[in-house]
Amino acid sequence: MVPLLCWIGGSTTGILITPSLEGRLTVEKVQRLRAMGSLCRQQAAYNSINNWKLLAEAEYWEHLAHLELSSYFQECNATGSNGLAQLQTVTNANDTLETIATA
């Protein structure tokens, strides 16, 4: 299988990210977002005056975490599909070349 790489950043100051590193970064970001939601829920338990506001903020952080995960998996699925299509195209082209060479 062809390794898929992501380039994050501008043309001169980018970071080359492998899929496993990108996955870890996504998981860490989701953990931070969910931790923020957890803190808001904890504060809501002790602050009865603003608990509605804090619970809404907690829901917002959870929503961001969900968006981050879903966008990561959509990108993985799209990249994986393109990688397979490219790999199949190269394989088919090689088969054609081998067929021509043996004829």
Beta strands, then each sheet from edge to edge (+ up, - down):
strand 1: 6-8
strand 2: 15-17
sheet 1: 1+ 2-
end
